[in-house]
């Protein structure tokens, strides 16, 4: 009887409480790359809303060039909301459905350029490189005429980066009144459908003054995040765009990959402003996105355990607004998503093709929501690839990127109680009256608990 009683008491201490979505402000972004509108709507209802995600970032919704590659949607033909992702009505329905699930919608807005060729767009609009009947004509584009053509050749030249063409894509003259008005008309159309925010593609290739002018024409306020890729020694940097809105901090993703593969997790103790990044209040951080997955500059699903560790760290650490990525498996850099015989993107179904990387991180989204606004406390590291830290009195995380399990006691500032891991490793732990708990953390794995 004594043995049974002891066993029952032990199980009581380590039993997991009923799982519930943690309360707290929601700001985590998830990029559902190339998901069609019906699939996004379903994911908002069945997963994103219940799991505490704040925003879903969707792929460009405007009419685009035809073809199987992923980048076709980054070559606008017109501003009709009609694409291989779905119709205008399906897009509008998706926005409403996501709102009903408590998830805001962030649209990838391609406003720097149009296409690089000629043909007929997805919705039937005819076009040539500099002629888009009813939308733009040749004089609405920059024609830089450098380097024997119009492409950007020197990223050390500000004028060239912002007036020449990005890989032969016709560069819009965003310094002109007509182009600013036409872009604003498109963005206001999105806002009229309930869109909450805009992710400005290729923002680095437009002067801040142009973006400010376009922003001033918006019919209402919207959350703005801008793609400004950092380049060492280049004259255009992310800091100059923070007056327009938030900015993607690419260095965060680049450096995180390098640390996980070539350096030590212990170096992350002051990650963020301490590494020379822009202010966390203006930064949107990420482990990977659709571009960096394909050029190998960051981690991706192909990195396995280290990819999961990186996402856990991002959601546990207090710098910036985190953006998770969710896409599909690919074997070549141009490979597009699954499509039917007409070219429409098929419904996303999590498995070997649609990877749904964001689902594995859902517990850490809850962790982020709970600890948001707290500072780092009780940092500990072994001088190498084993680190642990608390977030005020609300949570505690352990990351082990060594080749063996660690078995030790950890000091938290959390109240005494029983807590269960939300990072995916599993297990429940008893924090004692002095804030200590004992855990065994497997190799290349993590542990995260919150109140």
C-alpha positions in Angstrom: 0.0 0.0 0.0 2.9 2.4 0.8 4.4 1.7 -2.6 1.1 2.3 -4.4 0.5 5.5 -2.4 4.0 6.8 -3.3 3.4 6.0 -7.0 0.0 7.7 -7.0 1.5 10.8 -5.4 4.4 10.9 -7.9 1.9 10.6 -10.8 -0.2 13.4 -9.4 2.8 15.7 -9.2 3.8 15.0 -12.9 0.4 14.8 -14.4 -0.3 17.3 -17.2 -3.2 19.7 -16.7 -5.9 20.0 -19.4 -4.5 21.8 -22.4 -6.0 25.2 -23.2 -5.0 28.0 -25.5 -2.9 30.5 -23.3 -4.4 33.9 -22.9 -2.4 37.0 -24.0 -1.9 39.4 -26.9 -1.5 37.7 -30.2 1.2 39.0 -32.6 2.9 35.8 -34.0 2.8 35.8 -37.8 2.6 32.6 -39.9 3.4 32.7 -43.6 1.2 30.1 -45.3 3.2 30.2 -48.5 1.2 29.4 -51.6 -1.8 28.1 -49.7 -5.0 28.7 -51.6 -7.8 30.8 -50.0 -10.0 27.8 -49.1 -7.1 26.1 -47.3 -6.1 29.4 -45.4 -9.7 29.8 -44.2 -9.8 26.2 -43.0 -6.5 26.5 -41.2 -7.6 29.8 -39.5 -10.7 28.0 -38.1 -9.2 24.7 -37.2 -5.7 25.6 -36.0 -4.4 29.1 -36.1 -7.2 30.7 -34.1 -7.4 28.0 -31.5 -3.6 27.9 -31.1 -3.2 31.6 -30.6 -1.6 32.9 -33.8 -2.1 36.6 -34.4 -1.6 37.0 -38.2 -1.7 34.8 -41.3 0.5 36.1 -44.1 -0.9 35.1 -47.5 0.8 35.0 -50.9 0.2 37.8 -53.4 -3.5 37.8 -54.5 -3.4 39.9 -57.7 -3.5 38.6 -61.3 0.0 37.3 -62.3 1.8 35.7 -65.1 1.0 32.0 -65.9 3.4 29.1 -65.3 4.1 26.5 -62.6 7.0 28.2 -60.7 6.4 29.7 -57.3 7.7 33.1 -58.4 4.9 33.6 -61.0 2.8 35.3 -58.3 5.5 37.9 -57.8 5.1 39.2 -61.4 1.8 41.2 -61.4 -0.1 41.6 -64.6 -3.0 43.6 -63.2 -4.5 44.4 -59.8 -7.5 42.1 -60.2 -8.0 39.9 -57.1 -7.9 36.8 -59.3 -5.1 34.3 -59.2 -4.3 30.6 -59.0 -4.9 30.9 -55.3 -8.6 31.6 -55.9 -11.2 34.2 -56.9 -12.0 37.5 -55.4 -15.1 36.1 -53.7 -13.0 33.2 -52.2 -10.4 35.8 -51.0 -13.0 37.9 -49.3 -14.6 34.9 -47.7 -11.2 33.8 -46.4 -10.6 37.2 -44.7 -14.0 37.0 -43.0 -13.4 33.4 -41.9 -10.0 34.2 -40.4 -11.4 37.2 -38.6 -14.1 35.1 -37.1 -11.4 32.8 -35.8 -9.5 35.7 -34.2 -6.7 35.8 -36.9 -5.8 38.9 -38.8 -4.8 38.8 -42.5 -1.4 40.1 -43.8 -1.2 40.3 -47.6 2.1 40.0 -49.5 1.9 43.2 -51.7 4.0 43.3 -54.8 4.1 47.0 -55.7 7.7 47.7 -56.8 7.5 46.1 -60.2 5.4 44.2 -62.7 6.6 41.4 -65.1 9.6 40.6 -67.1 8.1 39.4 -70.4 4.9 39.4 -72.5 1.8 37.3 -72.7 -1.6 36.8 -71.1 -2.1 36.8 -67.3 -4.0 34.4 -65.2 -7.3 36.4 -65.5 -6.9 37.0 -69.2 -5.2 40.3 -69.2 -2.8 40.9 -72.1 0.6 42.6 -71.4 4.1 43.3 -72.6 7.1 44.2 -70.5 6.1 47.9 -70.3 2.5 48.0 -71.4 -0.4 46.8 -69.2 -3.6 48.1 -70.9 -5.8 50.0 -68.5 -3.1 50.0 -65.8 0.4 51.1 -66.9 2.2 52.3 -70.0 5.9 52.6 -70.8 6.2 56.1 -69.2 5.1 54.6 -65.8 8.3 52.7 -65.4 12.0 53.5 -64.7 14.3 52.9 -67.6 17.7 53.3 -66.0 19.8 52.3 -69.1 22.9 51.3 -67.2 25.3 48.3 -67.6 24.1 47.7 -71.2 20.6 47.2 -70.0 18.2 48.0 -67.2 19.0 45.4 -64.5 20.6 46.2 -61.1 24.3 45.4 -61.2 25.8 47.3 -58.3 24.1 47.1 -54.9 26.5 49.7 -53.7 24.8 52.3 -55.8 21.6 53.5 -54.1 20.2 55.1 -57.3 20.7 51.9 -59.3 19.1 49.7 -56.6 16.0 51.9 -56.6 15.7 52.8 -60.3 17.0 49.8 -62.2 15.2 46.5 -62.7 15.3 43.6 -60.3 16.0 40.5 -62.5 14.4 42.1 -65.6 11.1 42.9 -63.7 9.7 46.2 -65.0 10.5 48.8 -62.3 7.5 51.0 -61.5 8.1 54.8 -61.2 6.9 55.1 -57.7 8.1 58.6 -57.6 5.3 59.7 -59.9 1.8 60.8 -58.8 -0.1 58.4 -61.2 1.8 55.3 -60.1 1.4 56.2 -56.4 -2.3 56.7 -56.9 -2.7 53.4 -58.8 -0.8 51.4 -56.2 -2.8 53.0 -53.4 -6.1 52.1 -55.3 -5.0 48.4 -55.3 -4.0 48.5 -51.6 -7.2 50.3 -50.6 -9.2 47.6 -52.5 -7.5 45.0 -50.3 -8.3 47.1 -47.2 -12.0 47.3 -48.3 -12.1 43.5 -48.2 -11.0 43.6 -44.6 -7.2 43.0 -44.9 -5.4 44.0 -41.7 -1.8 44.4 -42.9 0.5 44.6 -45.8 3.9 42.9 -46.3 5.7 45.2 -48.8 7.7 43.0 -51.1 11.1 44.4 -52.4 10.7 47.6 -50.2 14.4 48.1 -50.4 14.0 48.9 -54.1 11.7 51.9 -53.4 12.8 55.1 -51.6 11.3 55.7 -48.2 9.7 58.9 -49.5 7.8 56.9 -52.2 6.5 54.4 -49.6 5.5 57.3 -47.3 3.6 58.9 -50.1 1.8 55.6 -50.9 1.0 55.0 -47.2 -0.5 58.5 -46.9 -3.0 57.5 -49.6 -4.3 54.5 -47.7 -8.0 54.7 -46.7 -7.3 53.5 -43.2 -4.5 52.4 -41.0 -2.9 49.0 -41.5 -0.1 47.0 -40.1 2.9 47.3 -42.4 6.1 45.2 -42.5 8.7 45.7 -45.2 11.2 43.4 -47.0 14.5 45.2 -46.7 17.3 42.7 -47.1 20.4 43.6 -45.3 23.7 43.6 -47.2 27.0 44.4 -45.5 28.5 47.7 -46.7 25.4 48.6 -48.8 24.0 52.1 -48.6 20.4 51.0 -48.1 19.7 49.4 -44.8 16.6 48.3 -42.8 16.9 51.1 -40.2 15.9 53.8 -42.6 12.5 52.2 -43.2 11.3 51.9 -39.6 9.4 55.2 -39.9 7.1 53.6 -42.5 6.5 50.5 -40.5 8.1 47.3 -39.2 11.0 45.7 -41.1 12.2 42.2 -41.7 15.5 41.7 -39.8 17.3 39.3 -42.2 20.5 39.3 -40.1 18.6 37.5 -37.3 17.9 34.5 -39.6 21.4 34.6 -41.2 23.2 34.7 -37.8 21.0 32.1 -36.2 21.9 29.6 -38.9 25.6 30.3 -38.4 25.4 30.0 -34.6 23.6 26.7 -34.7 26.0 25.2 -37.2 29.4 26.8 -36.5 29.4 28.7 -33.2 27.8 28.3 -29.7 24.3 28.8 -28.4 25.9 30.5 -25.4 26.6 33.5 -27.8 22.9 34.2 -28.0 22.8 35.7 -24.5 22.3 39.3 -26.0 20.7 38.4 -29.3 19.0 41.3 -30.9 20.0 44.9 -30.4 23.2 43.6 -28.8 24.2 42.2 -32.2 23.7 45.5 -34.0 20.2 44.8 -35.2 17.4 47.4 -35.5 15.2 48.0 -32.5 13.2 45.0 -31.5 10.0 47.2 -31.5 10.4 47.6 -35.3 11.8 44.2 -36.2 10.0 41.2 -37.6 12.2 38.2 -37.2 12.1 34.8 -38.8 14.1 31.5 -39.1 13.3 31.2 -42.9 11.0 32.5 -45.6 10.2 31.5 -49.2 13.3 33.1 -50.6 15.9 32.1 -48.0 14.7 28.5 -48.0 15.7 28.3 -51.6 19.0 30.1 -51.6 20.3 28.3 -48.5 21.1 31.5 -46.5 19.1 30.4 -43.6 17.8 27.2 -42.0 14.8 25.4 -43.4 12.8 22.2 -42.9 15.7 20.3 -44.4 17.8 21.0 -41.3 15.7 18.9 -39.1 16.3 19.2 -35.3 18.2 22.4 -35.7 15.3 24.0 -37.5 13.0 23.1 -34.7 15.5 24.4 -32.1 15.7 27.7 -34.0 11.9 28.2 -34.1 11.7 27.4 -30.4 14.4 30.0 -29.6 12.7 32.6 -31.7 9.4 32.2 -29.9 11.0 32.0 -26.5 13.3 35.0 -26.9 12.0 38.6 -26.4 13.5 40.3 -29.5 11.1 41.3 -32.4 7.8 40.1 -33.7 8.2 36.4 -34.7 7.1 35.1 -38.1 6.9 31.4 -38.7 7.0 29.8 -42.2 4.9 27.0 -43.6 5.3 25.8 -47.2 5.8 22.7 -49.2 8.7 20.3 -50.0 10.8 21.1 -53.0 13.8 19.6 -54.8 14.6 22.6 -57.1 14.6 26.3 -56.4 11.9 27.2 -59.0 9.6 24.3 -58.1 6.0 25.5 -57.5 3.4 24.1 -55.2 1.0 21.2 -56.1 -1.3 22.3 -58.9 -4.2 20.8 -60.8 -4.4 20.4 -64.6 -5.7 24.0 -64.9 -2.8 25.5 -62.9 -4.8 26.2 -59.7 -3.1 25.4 -56.5 -4.6 22.4 -54.8 -5.8 22.3 -51.2 -3.1 22.1 -48.6 -3.1 18.8 -46.9 -0.4 18.3 -44.3 1.9 15.5 -45.1 5.0 14.7 -47.2 4.3 17.6 -49.7 2.6 20.3 -47.7 4.8 20.3 -44.7 2.8 22.5 -42.2 6.0 23.4 -40.3 4.0 25.9 -38.2 2.0 23.1 -36.5 5.1 21.7 -34.8 5.7 25.2 -33.2 2.1 25.7 -31.9 3.0 25.1 -28.3 5.7 27.7 -28.5 3.2 30.2 -29.9 1.3 29.8 -26.7 4.6 30.2 -24.7 5.3 33.5 -26.6 1.8 34.9 -25.9 2.1 34.1 -22.2 5.6 35.6 -21.6 5.3 38.6 -24.0 6.5 41.7 -22.2 8.7 40.0 -19.7 12.5 40.2 -19.6 15.1 37.4 -19.6 16.0 36.1 -16.2 18.1 33.3 -14.8 20.2 32.9 -17.9 22.5 29.8 -17.7 24.8 28.2 -20.2 27.6 25.6 -20.2 29.8 27.8 -22.3 28.8 25.9 -25.4 25.6 24.6 -26.9 23.4 24.1 -23.8 21.5 27.2 -22.7 18.5 27.9 -20.4 16.7 31.1 -19.5 13.5 32.3 -17.9 11.0 34.9 -19.0 10.2 36.8 -15.8 7.9 34.6 -13.6 5.9 33.4 -16.6 8.1 30.8 -18.3 11.4 29.0 -18.7 13.1 27.4 -21.7 16.1 25.0 -22.2 17.8 24.4 -25.5 20.3 21.5 -25.9 22.2 21.4 -29.2 24.8 19.0 -27.9 25.1 15.4 -29.0 24.0 14.0 -25.7 21.2 14.3 -23.2 21.6 16.7 -20.2 20.4 15.6 -16.8 20.4 18.5 -14.3 18.4 20.9 -12.1 17.3 24.3 -13.5 16.6 27.5 -11.5 13.5 29.4 -12.5 11.6 32.4 -11.1 8.3 30.6 -11.6 5.8 29.9 -8.8 5.8 26.3 -7.4 3.7 24.0 -9.4 3.4 21.3 -12.0 4.2 22.3 -15.6 4.3 20.5 -18.9 6.6 21.0 -21.9 5.1 22.9 -24.9 8.1 22.7 -27.2 7.3 19.2 -28.5 9.8 17.2 -26.4 7.1 16.2 -23.9 7.1 15.5 -20.2 5.9 17.3 -17.1 8.0 18.9 -14.3 7.5 19.9 -10.7 8.9 23.3 -9.8 9.6 23.4 -6.1 9.1 26.3 -3.6 12.5 27.7 -4.4 12.0 27.7 -8.2 14.1 24.7 -9.0 13.1 21.7 -11.2 14.8 18.6 -12.5 14.8 17.5 -16.1 16.5 15.3 -18.6 16.6 17.1 -22.0 17.5 14.9 -25.0 20.3 15.8 -27.5 19.4 18.5 -30.1 16.1 19.1 -28.3 14.4 21.6 -26.1 12.1 22.1 -23.1 9.7 25.0 -22.5 7.2 25.5 -19.6 4.9 28.4 -18.8 2.3 29.3 -16.3 
